[in-house]
Amino acid sequence: MACNSSGCQSNCYKNDDQLSDSKPTPANNSNNETLNLCLKCKTNSPISPGSLSGDEARFCADCFRSNIYGKFRLAVTSHAMISPSDNVLVAFSGGPSSRVALQFVHELQYKAQKNFEASKDRSLPVFGVGVAFIEESAVYPVSSDKADGAIQDMRLVVSNLAPQQNNSSDCKDILTKLLDAVNDATGKEDLLLHLRMMALQKVASENGYNRLVLGSCTSRIARHVLAATVKSIKWVPKEKSCDVGALLSSDVISDRMKKELTHTCYTLGTFDPGQGYSLSADIQYVDARWEIPVVLPLRDCTSQELNLLCCLDGLKTLQLFDSFPSGINGLISSFVNLLQEENPSRECTIVRTAGKLTPFEFNRIPEIDDCNVPLATRRRQKRCNLKPKEFISSELFCLICNGPLKNFNSLSLSSLDSCQSSRFSAACCSSCQFQILPKDPSSMENFCSLLPRQVVGRAKHGNCGNLSLLREQIQDCLLSDSENET
């Protein structure tokens, strides 16, 4: 039955002969054309498909950069990382992550400066930016000519972004002796990481900075999550079996990878719980346990994205002191690389899963009571601090890695009154005790003498100050010397 309507699109008006003669309608080419265009702007061609996976691979260069900068800006604003009255220090190593962090912070400052000049009242100041580079030629086998040339290149990179200032000191011999005193390869790498943070804190404190920006990205944090988990597991002796199924669920890794990881862990000996307790503190956007709060604005960006952005924007990078890690850290890096080959989203999954851990009280920017700070800035920080509903409180921190200590009652006030070598290890976490501190008690005194002065100072005063603060909080519940317990 035909409807005899020329506007009908159902072909009901055609007879059988007309239907048999009609050719099938070709597929709409608009869908194919859409696939060859940017997913966001629908105008430009997407970037190379082999560069990335997921929706980012379907972005054009401009939209891809806008997406990465949007992640950076969202992290900064959502967690009140940078306020107009701040003075920010960017840790610059020359790698892609720190290079992108430096570029984005500079662009954020440039836009704030333009808004300041365009405003009528000019009430909000523009935050300051500084750059710090830790020279580590004493640790890595790099020729002096190559190191000097790389440092000059770094100065050229930051010459238009921040004023230059030299704060180098001749402590290479002490650093070499300190690292030589650590026999464990993993412990040596971890100690160097802690010393780098202490150096950045010292530079920031002495030069009037109140924020420290690190370029830690999703890829780096994912490796730290697995490494800290491995270091926190109590392994059985070498001659006995070792089950790593508790480390990662079976649906995350294949049987072959689990077998390789288990076989390698047999050779690593025994471990005690340590870094696992402080893991939630290390992976948050904000870490204010330090004197200068540390912020991670690139936490949601992967290393593949940052590498591609440097190539697209022509950002010069320098991998002067970049070396593949060894020990547990090297094992985890190889393991994550295998995971990435199976599924490129594994790093994001690891970080997202670890992000469900309960943060600590210091994983937020402290509220500002200074009346000189704009009211809008103080309100924004207060609003950001109200978001988390649950925190873990910690009063004591490891003397070496500054990680929060779980066993508060195991440390008595008398054990922290001095920095004697026999008592120093009692104020360190179990991971530092096992991997960094010397096993021979006679070597502890020499090891403590090589540590930075701020570590020794914290051993004498810092942790005792935390105990004093706790005593003030419970002062009303304590009995005086003249009162009877009954």
Summary of the structure (lengths in Angstrom):
residues: 486
radius of gyration: 28.0
end to end distance: 103.3
largest distance: 112.6
contacts: 1361
relative contact order: 0.12
helix: 49%
strand: 4%
